Amino acid sequence: MESKLNKKDKEYSDSELQKYANIYEVHSFKELEKIVKKYGESLVQKTYNALTDKISRNTINVNGKELINFTGYNYIGMSGDPIVSQASMDAIKKYGTSVSASRAVSGEKPIHRKLEEKIAEFVGKEASVTFTAGHGANVSTIGHLFNKDDLIIHDSLIHNSSWLGTLLSGAKHIRFRHNDAKDLESILQKHRTRYKRALILTEGLFSMDGDIPDIPKYLELKKRYHTFLMVDEAHSMGVLGKTGRGISEHFGINPNEIDILMGTLSKSFGSCGGFVTGSKKFINFMKLSCPSFIYSAGMPPSNAAAALASIELLEKEPTRIKTLHDRSRLLLQLLKEADLNTGECRDSPIIPVIVGNAVLAMTLSSQLEEHGIYALPLAYPIVKKGESRIRFFVNCTHTEEQIHFTVATLKQLIKNNKENLE
């Protein structure tokens, strides 16, 4: 083995981590250590993996201190809502804390079927299947449906779960430039006829930039080149559209034109888990053959009940969506008026403030916390070099006063730091 290692690999070959990871994973960990060394261990530790307490809504308790919270995706305030919490507790009393089996065996409960029927109805699809995790839903669905005879063309910024599912499938995969329909079409023109099936894979709302793809254009390409279209609606379902029904409602298109709509329950729907929607035949096929559905224990009843209650509550209180949109527009407007770089963000509760320098992003995050505001930085390799940022997640429980205070504070801190750099 030693003779096969290059000089850089040999540097890390004796690491204690070698017991638990391959040589390249160890190398990556060393790169992470370099980041800690560069930015300062205390700053990195203070910024990430902080101990939080209590419910994550417009405020959060961090290391015993109450802060205005822009780090969570409890977009419409369902997590912590008394009605949702009560539904979850009632399910535990009735079914226990676990179904104690795969749903294919004896873990199928009425609450699962009610939730899946409600999801399909809410999204506007024929049927749905739920999974214990959103990440696993993407990995298993994509990995299960496609194979080496197929082509997957995906946005360059798709989520890790979609990327791992693509790798698992064994399909030929080509990335197109982020939200670039022209680049997507050029790839289809060149490669589509070489493969039995093709999938266009994208998201409804991207979590790093808060931008939205041109789904109507993707639908045109899907029809012209006879492909499937799958949209990961983890951040767009319960967020986009007048009533929160996601990317289809946002663009005014029939959701059945999109072959596969995937979503999570951990964001707008105040629970944990994932779901995939489609035709009845497709969903029945998934329930009979998808590995992560068959070989995993069923979703805990408390999670299913919380998600079901959240969707039902949203249908009764659609003003949550309007408030979310209003607060998001207010933050974006104020940031732009302050001449801060918000990138391509639009119509989104995910709003980045791009500052470029990674150290500045981490410093600003730390200083914001000192002023009672919790917003975390993103730096390379999570985002491109030179595009380090502070990312803000807005939810419907934020007040206008909190948003005005946050922008005024951030503007002053950026000014102070730039003066110090000069």
Secondary structure as GFF3:
##gff-version 3
##sequence-region A 1 422
A	DSSP	three_ten_helix	2	4	.	.	.	ID=ss1
A	DSSP	alpha_helix	7	10	.	.	.	ID=ss2
A	DSSP	three_ten_helix	16	19	.	.	.	ID=ss3
A	DSSP	alpha_helix	23	39	.	.	.	ID=ss4
A	DSSP	alpha_helix	41	47	.	.	.	ID=ss5
A	DSSP	beta_strand	52	53	.	.	.	ID=ss6
A	DSSP	beta_strand	59	62	.	.	.	ID=ss7
A	DSSP	beta_strand	65	69	.	.	.	ID=ss8
A	DSSP	alpha_helix	82	95	.	.	.	ID=ss9
A	DSSP	alpha_helix	110	123	.	.	.	ID=ss10
A	DSSP	beta_strand	127	131	.	.	.	ID=ss11
A	DSSP	alpha_helix	134	145	.	.	.	ID=ss12
A	DSSP	beta_strand	150	155	.	.	.	ID=ss13
A	DSSP	alpha_helix	160	169	.	.	.	ID=ss14
A	DSSP	beta_strand	172	176	.	.	.	ID=ss15
A	DSSP	alpha_helix	181	191	.	.	.	ID=ss16
A	DSSP	three_ten_helix	192	194	.	.	.	ID=ss17
A	DSSP	beta_strand	197	203	.	.	.	ID=ss18
A	DSSP	alpha_helix	215	225	.	.	.	ID=ss19
A	DSSP	beta_strand	228	232	.	.	.	ID=ss20
A	DSSP	alpha_helix	247	251	.	.	.	ID=ss21
A	DSSP	three_ten_helix	255	257	.	.	.	ID=ss22
A	DSSP	beta_strand	260	264	.	.	.	ID=ss23
A	DSSP	beta_strand	274	278	.	.	.	ID=ss24
A	DSSP	alpha_helix	280	289	.	.	.	ID=ss25
A	DSSP	alpha_helix	291	294	.	.	.	ID=ss26
A	DSSP	alpha_helix	301	316	.	.	.	ID=ss27
A	DSSP	alpha_helix	319	337	.	.	.	ID=ss28
A	DSSP	beta_strand	350	356	.	.	.	ID=ss29
A	DSSP	alpha_helix	358	370	.	.	.	ID=ss30
A	DSSP	beta_strand	373	374	.	.	.	ID=ss31
A	DSSP	beta_strand	376	378	.	.	.	ID=ss32
A	DSSP	beta_strand	388	393	.	.	.	ID=ss33
A	DSSP	alpha_helix	400	421	.	.	.	ID=ss34
###
